[in-house]
Amino acid sequence: MNGSIIRYILGLVIRIESLLLLVPCLVGFLYDEPEAFSYMFVAIICFVVGTLLTVSKPKATVFHLKEGCVTTALSWIVLSVFGAIPFLLTGEMQSFTDAMFETVSGFTTTGASILNDVEALSHPSLMWRSLTHWVGGMGVLVFVLAVIPLTGGSNINLMRAESPGPSVGKLAPRVKSTARILYAIYFGMTALEMVLLLVAGMPLFDSICTAFGTAGTGGFGIKNDSITSYSATIQWIVTIFMIAFGVNFNFYYFALLRNFKKAFQMEEVRTYMAIIVASVAIIAWNIYETTAGVAKAILDAAFQVGAIITTTGFSTANFDTWPALSKSILVLLMFIGACAGSTGGGVKVSRFIILFKTFVKEANSYMHPKSYKKINMDGKPIDHDVVRSTNVYIITFFTLFVASVLLVSIEGRDLVTNFTAVAATINNIGPGLALVGPTQNFSLFTYFTKWVLIFDMLAGRLELFPLIILFHPGIWREAWDQRKKKIIR
């Protein structure tokens, strides 16, 4: 275990957070709000701690996947802990558990909130909530790889541990170049949405926060009614960009290179769009009689389908009152999620494609026992390790899901609330149904349940294993053995 590189990267992450905290600090000064000083104080603490951790550079910078997983999990935990402190210092949240829930929900782009009145928050806190979405969407370690000169050919292990999806590959020969390409696309799309929202009449502060929440597919709104009070034009802009940020970013890379054949050959993107179109059509038909006309039904259906499948979590309607068919479709979309390599959460479309093709292959083997046929995607055979890891992921996911539902059920609330609360957090969506529906929040739960859901949010965003591996005794045994060797020397 390369403890020195883990310590060094954690220091870099904390220093980056100190810079990020200056953004809400600046907003506070612009709006002449005293909460700015709380963010400045935490920024200084982060800078000092980060500097102390990075004073001595590690001699060995090469690390394996286990170091990548441990570094990723610890980075997100540390980010959340420091990011929660300003909420306590400003007095806008009364307990560390609530501050952690809100911050973890922000960085993991979940969007689940414990706040009863979002509009009562100061401008710095509203900006910080939205900024955590934007940072967490692409991943802070991807940002580290993009701007910090880390050497060693194993840097891809950091990206693999943090990026969503069955597998992560390089868009360019160097990992640093790949990270920069991803962030360039991410930043460009965020800026474009911000400009379009401004043109559509949304105020500047609102457009920045909304663009950050959409880009990270997070869903923290700055209004109590989320996006409902904005115009239909703004709602359509947000809908389009929610869906766009749920697309595998490789698609945009190929499109920028004008390699449209390779871009549109991506089976996952085609399936993702087909699911959205079919879901919107069915839900619009199902809710037509309860809305004000066809246009409104299509808009509400498109917005909520986009918000749920991309795990953004914004809302323009109380879909908890929709017919059972529409709610059932939305719950299924919670699990399907967006594309791999996007900022969206959920199990991912690619994994369901692999599972379906595996099922078809096994079914055909009963008809033709001696036949041997490989599973293909995008015209290429899928490696057996990818199929195996997909199966293991699904088993682990639903094991954790069932365990979480049982733990949350200890409080004695109704099944729909418990089931969708876990589904909404482990899939990084935000709102569920019943007591955690789009017009409700998560403040009703006890501290114990909130910590279960905090774990689910982190596990869901980090694709389960980077967080779970922290509890593997072999990791800490190896670290302890190395520590003892150093003491003996």
N, C-alpha and C positions, 0 to 999 in steps of 0.2 A: 504493500500500500504506500503510494507516494504522498505522504502527509504534507510535505512542504509545498507541493504544487496546489493541493486542495486549499491550504491556508492562504497561499498567494492569490488564488482566483477569488476566494471569498473576500479578501481585502479589496480586490479590484471592483467586485460587485458592490461592496459597501461604499466605496468612493464614488462609483457611478450614481448610486442612490443619493449621495450627498448633493450631487449636481442636479438630479431630478427634483429634489426637495426645494431647490431655489426657484423653480417655476411657480408653485403655489405661493411661495414667499413673495415673488415679484407681483403676482396677481393681488395679493393682500395689500401691498404698498400702493398699487394703482387704485384700488378701491378704498384705500385708507381704513383698513380693517386691522385691529390689533392681533388677530390670529396669525398674521404674517410672522411675528416674532417667534411663535412656537415652532413654525416650520424652519425658520433660520437657526434656532437653537439645535434642533435635531439634525439639521444639515451639518452643523459644525461638529457635533458628536460623531456623525457618520464619517466625516472627513478624517477626524483624528484617529478613530478606530481603524478605518481602512488604511490609513498611512502607516500605522503601527504594524499592521499585518503584512504590508508590502515593503517594509524597509529592507529586508534581506530577500533577495531573489533566490528561488530554488535552483540548486545545481542541476537537477534532472527535471526536464519539462515534459518528458514522454510519459504518458499514462494510459492505462487500459480502460476497458468499458466499465469495470467496477468503480474505478476512480471517477470516471465521468458521471456515473449514476449517483455516487455519494456527493460529489461536488454540486451536481444539479439540485438534488434534494435539499442539501444544507443551504445552498444559495437562496432558494425560494423561501425557506423557513426564516433565514436571517433577514431577507428583504421584507418579509411580512412583519416580523417583530419590530424592526426599526420604523417601518412604514405605519405601524399602528400607534406609535408614541404620540405623534402630533394630535390625533383625535382625543387623546386623554389630556394633553396639556391645554388644548383649547377649551376643554370642558364640554365639548359637543357629544362625547360619549362617556358614560359613567363607569364602565368596567373594562378591564383588559380583554376579557373574553369577547365582548361586543366589538371592541376596536379591532381585535384580531380577525373576527368573523368578517367584518366589513373590508378589511385590508386584504385578507386572503381571497375573498370574493372578487376584489378588484384585480389583483395580480393574476389570478387564475382565470380571469375573464368570465366569471360565473354570473355576477350581477345580482345575486341574492342579497337582500339587505335586511338589517334589523331596525331601520329607521322608519318611524311613523310619519315624520314630516321632513322630507328631503329639502324642501324649500327653506327650512329654518337654518340650514347650514350656511356658513360663511362662504364667500367666493373662493378663498384658498382651499377649503376642504372639498368644495364641489370640483374644483380643478384637479386636486390630488386624486380623488376617486376616479375621475375620468382618465387621468394620466396613467394610473396604475393599469387600467385596461390596455392602453396603447403599448405600454412597455411589456406587459405580460403576453400580449397577443403574438408577437413574433418571438419573444423570449429574450431575457436580459443576457443570457450567455451567448446567444447568437450575436447580440450587439457587442459583447466583449470580444468575440472572435473577429468582428468586423473592424474594430478600431484599435485593439491592443495587439502589439506584436508578440504573440505567443509562438514559440518555435516548437517543432516536433510534429511528426507525421500523424500522430494519434489524436489530433485536435478534433477530428471527425467524431470521436467518441462523445465529446461534449454536445455536439449538435444532435447526435443520435439519441442521447439521453433526454434532451429537452424538446426536440421537434416532434409534433404529433404525426402518427401514422405507423404502418407496419415496417417501413424501411426509409432511410434517408440516404440520398446520394449527392454527389457533387455536381453542380451546374458548371463549375469551372475547375481547372486542374488543382487549384489551391483552395483549402477550406475558407481562408480569409476572403478570397474573391467571391466564393459562393455566398458567404454571409453578407458581403457588401451588396451583391446583386439582389438578394432577398430584401434587404432593408431599403434599397433604392426603389424597388417596386412598391414596397409597403408605404414608404414616405410619399411617393408620387401619388398613389391612389388616395391616401389620406388627405393630401393637399387638394386634390381635385374635388373630392366630396365637400371639403370645407368651402371651397369657392362656389360650388353649385348651391350649397345651402344658403350662402350669403346672397347670391343672386336671387334665390327664391324668397328672400325676405326674412330669413332667420337672423337674429342679432349675432354679433361677432362672438361673444362669450358662449352663447348657446351653440353656435355652429362648431366652435373648437371642441367643446365637450362632447357634442353629439358625434362628430367625426372620429374622435378618439374612441368613444364607446362602440361605434360601428366597426372601425378598423380592427379593433381587438376582439370583435364579436363578443363584447362584454355586456352591455345593456344597462349600465348605471345611467339613469336619467337625471336631469336637474329639475324636473317638474314632478309633482306628485302623481300626475296622470301620465307619466312617461312621454310619449310622442303624440298623444291624443289631441292636445290643444293646438297643434300646429296644422298648417294647411295641407290639403290633399297632395299638392305638388311636392311639399317637403317630405310627406310620408312616402311618396313614390320614389324620391331620391334615396331616402334611407333604405327602402326595400331593395332597390337595385344594388346598392353598395353592400348591404348585408349579404346578399346572395353572391356578389362578386368576391367578397373577402372569404367566402366559404369554398372557393375554387382553389385547387392545387396551384401553388405559385409557379410550378414548372410550366403550366399552361401559358402564363403571361410571359415567361422567359422565352419560350419557343415562339410566341406571337411577336415579341419584340424583335427577334431574329428573323422574322418573316418565314419561319418554318411552320406554316399553317397546317401542313399535312401531319406533322408530328404532334402539333398542339391538339388538333381535332381527332387525332387517333387515340387520345387518352380515354380509355373506356370508363374510368371512374368519373370524369367530368360529364360525359354523355349520360351516364346513369344518374348522376346527381341532378342534372337539369331535368331529366325525364321524371324523376320522383317529385320534384318541385311542381312541374306542370300538372301532373296527375293529381297531386294533393290539392293544389289551388282549385282545379276544376271541380273536384268532388266537394270540397268544403264550401266553395262559392255557391254551388247548387244546393247544398244542405242548409245554408244559413240565409238564402235569398229572401225567404218570407219574413225573416226577423230583422232585416236591414232596410235602409231607405234606397231601394233600387239596385239594379244590376251592377252599376259602376261601384257603388259602395261595398257591395258584397264581394266583388272581385278584389278591390283594394284591401279590405279587411282580411280576406283569405290569403292574398299574396303576402301581405305584411307579416301576418302571424306564422305562416308557413316558413317564410324567410327567416323570421326571428327565432323560430324553434329549431329548424334543421341546421342552421348555422350556429345555434346555441348563443345567439346574441341576447335574446330575452327582452327586447323592447316590446311595448304593447300599444295598440291603438284601440283595443276593444277588450271587454271582459270575456275572454273566451271560455271562462268557467261556466258561463250561462248558455253556451252553445249546445246544440243537440249532441247526443252521445256519440254519433258517428264522427263528427268533427273533432270532438275531444279525444276520441280513441286514436284518430290519425295523428293528432299532435303528440300524444304520448309515445306512439311508435316512432315518430320523427325525432323525439328526444334521444332515443337510443341509436338511431341510424347516424345522426350527426352529419358533419360536413366532410369534405375531402381530406385525405392525408396531405400534409404539406401546406395546409391552410392555417388560418388563425382560429378556426372553429373547433369545437369539442365533439363529444360523443364517441361512439365506437369507431366511426369512420366508414364511409361508403365502400372503400376498397376492401375492407375486411369482410363486409357482407357479400361482396362480389366473389371473393375467394372462398368463403363458406358455401355459397350457392354452387359454385363450380365444383367444389369438392364433393358436395352432395350428389350432383349430377354424375360425376365420375364414379362414385361408389355405387350409385343406382345402376349405372351401365355395366359395372363389373359383375353384377348379379346375372345380367343377361348374357354377357360375354366374359366368362371368368378368365380366359387366357389372353384377353386383349390387354394392352398396356398403352395408356394415353396420358400425356402430360397436360396439366392445366396451363392455359395460356391467358395472358392479359396484355393488351396493347400489341398483339402480334408476337409476343415473346413468351417462352415458357417460364412459369413461376418456379423459382428455386424451392426445393423441398423444405429448407430451413424457414422460408417465409411462411409456407403453409403450416408448418409445425408451430412457429411462434404465434401465428394468428389463432390457432386452436388453443394454445396455452393462454393467450391473452383473454379470449372469450371465457374460458373456464374460470380464470382468476377474477375477471371483471364481475361475473355473475355471482361468484362466491362472496366477494366483497360486498356486492349489492345486497344479497340476501342477509348477510351478517349485519349490515348497516340498518336495514329495515327492521330487523329483530331488535337491535339496540335502541333505535328511535322509538319503537313501539312500547318500550318500557313506560313511557309517559302516559300511555293509555288513550292517545288520540285516535281518530278514525283512520281506517286503512288507506283511503285515498290520499289524505294529508301525508301520512307517513311514507307511502310508496312514492308519491310524486316529489316529496321533499328530498328524498335520497336520489331519485332519478334526476331532479333538477340540479343537484349539487355535484354528483359524481360525473354527470355529463356536461357540467359547467354551463348550464342554461340560465338559471335564475328563478323565474316563477314556475310554480307547479299548479296544482288544482286545490280546490276546497280552501282550507285555512291558510295555504301558502300560494293562493291564486294570484293573478296579475294585479288585483286591487288590494292584496294583503302583503304581509312581510313575515320574516322569520323571528321576530322579537318574542313571539309567544313561547318558544322552546326554552327549556332549562339549559344551564351552562353545560351539563353533561352532553345533551343532545347537540348543542352547538359545536362542541369539540369533535363529536363524531362526524358532523357535517363538514367541519373545517378539514378534517383528515380526508374526507371524500373529495372535497374540492381540489386539494393538493394532489391526491392520487389520480384523479381524473385528468387533470391538466398535464401531469408528468407521465401519463401512460402507465400508471400503476407501479411498475417495477423499480424505478429510481427511488421512490419513497419507501416501498416495501423492503428493499434491500438494506435500508438503514436498520431494520430490526433483525437482520441476519446475524447470528452470533459470530460467524466466521469473520465478518468484517471487523468487528471490534476486537476479536481475539488476535487477528493479524496486526491491527494497529497497536495493541498493547504489547505484543511480542517485540515489535520494532522499537517501541518506546523503551522497553527494558534493555534491549541491546545498546541503545544510545547511552543509557544511564551507566551501564557496565563499562563502556568505553571511556 
